[in-house]
């Protein structure tokens, strides 16, 4: 029997979000209903509200979440009621050409729940990244549920659902940072700081954090950055070169998603170095680079989707490292809030006051 719960929707482009009653259907084949325990307020949710993703309003926001499986539909074997899970937005299919090549982290046919959650008047909702977890309960594809250690804080576990995984994965999986490497991270919000953590975890010798906000640079330093550069007052390319013997960094991670900062990343890397784009650009953005420079500098220009993670492999591993005290995922949780505080959390995000506001239930 369908359930009615409270959830946060974005009714139209740039309109304030509001709490509404959401109808969650019983899970169908391959689906699961999850009781949400916590959900981070991610910049991608703000992109949805601003119409920067698409115009399929109204959106049911929230995607960086953890919770407990309440019920499952026919054919579901990977999770069962009572399992504590982190929700992921790239449920691999196991059958596409990427999966069949043994590269499921690049799955080209990820799937979501087939049924729609609605408002009480029947209006269909578009769940953010196929999840929609700013709600007391949500309907997802069972493959979007990744079991993790239930003893971890839900607020901490949920962060792996997007931003923290994106940043750590950009360093470890996409950038393949190695022991002794030099790494520069441009943009020190939640994703950038997670990239700093990932670079430190991988054994980077020098980690250079770049931002225009000294507060963010101090936070990045507490996360493991060895050097900081305020690019509002200093040319970041020159500063990164100076800090790397004049050569540039082995890996530069761009966590802003703007042409200007991507160009900085391109020229701040060493010859044959790697640029990783993990910041999300908007559709109208364009990049212009001399093709001769692209050829002449060699190396690799990569984009990182979800940190090129495989949730079934990476989520439990990172939770385990957190439980061992080897990484401090709790440091990303700036504040915990209620459903009615999401609009204020967007404002705080815009002002740069938080790494993550987390809605807890």
C-alpha positions, 0 to 999 in steps of 0.5 A, spaced: 500 500 500 502 506 498 505 511 503 504 518 504 511 522 507 514 529 508 519 531 502 522 537 500 521 539 492 523 544 488 517 546 484 520 551 479 526 554 476 529 558 482 523 558 486 524 556 494 524 549 495 518 547 500 516 541 504 510 537 501 506 530 502 509 525 497 506 519 495 511 513 495 508 507 492 510 499 494 516 497 491 515 493 484 520 488 481 527 490 482 525 496 487 526 498 494 523 502 499 528 505 504 527 509 510 531 515 510 536 516 516 540 522 513 541 526 507 547 531 505 545 538 502 549 537 495 551 543 490 547 538 485 541 539 489 542 547 488 543 545 480 536 542 480 533 547 483 536 553 479 534 549 472 542 547 471 540 540 470 534 539 466 527 542 466 523 536 469 520 540 475 517 539 480 524 535 483 524 531 489 531 533 491 536 530 495 541 524 493 547 524 498 543 519 503 543 513 508 537 509 510 534 502 512 531 498 507 524 497 509 521 493 503 523 490 497 520 488 490 520 481 486 526 479 484 530 483 489 536 479 492 542 484 494 538 487 499 533 485 504 528 489 509 533 491 515 539 492 511 543 499 513 545 502 506 548 508 502 544 510 496 548 511 490 546 514 483 549 509 479 546 502 480 550 498 475 546 494 470 551 488 469 550 487 462 552 493 458 559 493 454 562 497 460 560 491 465 561 486 460 569 488 459 570 488 467 569 496 468 562 496 471 564 503 474 563 506 467 556 502 466 553 505 461 546 503 463 545 505 470 538 504 472 533 507 477 526 505 480 521 505 474 515 507 478 514 514 480 513 518 486 508 523 486 504 529 490 498 527 493 494 530 487 498 525 482 503 530 479 509 526 478 516 528 481 523 527 478 527 524 483 534 528 484 539 523 481 534 518 481 534 518 488 530 523 491 532 523 499 530 529 502 524 525 504 522 520 510 522 515 505 524 514 498 523 509 492 529 507 488 532 501 484 535 495 489 541 496 485 542 503 488 542 500 495 549 499 498 550 495 504 555 498 509 557 497 517 550 499 521 554 502 526 557 508 523 553 514 523 548 515 518 550 522 517 557 520 515 555 514 511 550 518 507 556 523 504 559 517 500 553 517 496 555 523 492 560 529 494 565 525 499 566 519 494 566 524 488 572 527 491 576 521 494 575 517 487 577 523 483 584 522 486 584 515 487 580 512 482 580 517 476 587 521 477 590 514 480 595 519 485 601 514 487 606 515 493 610 521 492 606 524 487 604 532 487 597 534 487 593 540 486 586 541 488 583 547 485 576 549 489 576 547 496 568 545 498 566 539 500 568 535 493 575 538 493 576 537 500 575 530 499 580 530 493 585 532 498 583 526 503 584 522 497 590 524 495 593 524 502 590 517 503 594 515 496 600 517 499 601 524 495 608 527 498 605 534 496 598 536 496 596 544 494 589 546 495 587 552 491 581 557 493 579 564 493 576 563 500 582 563 506 576 559 510 576 554 505 584 553 505 584 553 512 579 547 512 583 544 506 589 544 511 586 540 516 584 535 511 591 534 509 593 539 504 601 541 505 600 548 502 595 553 500 594 558 495 589 564 495 588 564 487 584 571 488 591 574 490 596 570 487 596 566 480 595 559 482 599 556 476 605 560 478 604 558 485 603 551 483 609 551 479 613 554 484 611 549 489 613 543 485 620 545 482 618 549 476 614 543 473 607 543 475 603 538 479 603 530 477 595 531 478 591 537 478 584 536 480 579 541 478 573 541 483 569 547 481 567 546 474 568 552 470 572 554 464 577 559 468 579 554 473 579 548 468 584 552 464 588 553 470 588 546 472 591 545 465 597 549 465 598 547 472 600 540 471 607 537 469 608 535 462 605 528 461 601 530 468 593 528 469 588 533 469 581 531 473 575 535 472 570 533 477 567 540 478 560 540 474 559 545 469 553 548 466 550 546 459 552 553 456 560 553 458 565 552 453 572 551 453 577 554 448 585 551 449 590 551 443 590 545 440 598 545 440 598 546 447 594 540 448 598 536 444 605 538 446 603 537 454 601 530 453 599 526 459 591 525 460 585 530 461 580 526 464 573 527 467 571 523 473 563 521 474 562 519 481 569 518 482 569 513 478 567 509 484 564 502 484 559 503 490 559 495 492 567 496 493 568 503 495 563 504 500 564 499 505 572 500 504 571 507 506 567 506 511 572 501 514 577 506 513 573 511 517 572 506 523 579 505 523 580 512 524 584 512 518 580 518 515 575 522 518 569 522 514 565 526 520 569 532 519 565 533 513 559 534 517 558 542 519 551 541 521 545 537 522 538 540 520 531 538 519 527 538 512 524 545 513 531 548 513 534 546 506 532 553 503 537 556 509 542 550 507 542 552 500 544 560 502 549 557 507 552 553 501 552 559 497 556 563 502 561 558 503 559 557 510 559 549 510 562 543 508 556 539 508 549 541 512 546 534 513 538 533 514 537 528 519 531 524 520 
